[in-house]
Amino acid sequence: MPYVNVRITNDGVTREQKAQIVSEITATLGRVLGKKPEHTHVVIDEVELENWGFAGMLTSEWRAKGAG
């Protein structure tokens, strides 16, 4: 039973985009490893920008400086 955990910042990702992520990851595991879709679990965790550090600072600060 494959389990895939995808962590992304919660800054405007749509339901449709999430559905595409789940679909494509599931298809890849099926194509590459022969895993059945009904046995594949994909979990998307959305993280607040203030809870994600990048380049030595919080992502919210990094983006506010125009670096992102």
Order of alpha helices (4+ residues) and beta strands (2+ residues): beta-alpha-beta-beta-beta-alpha
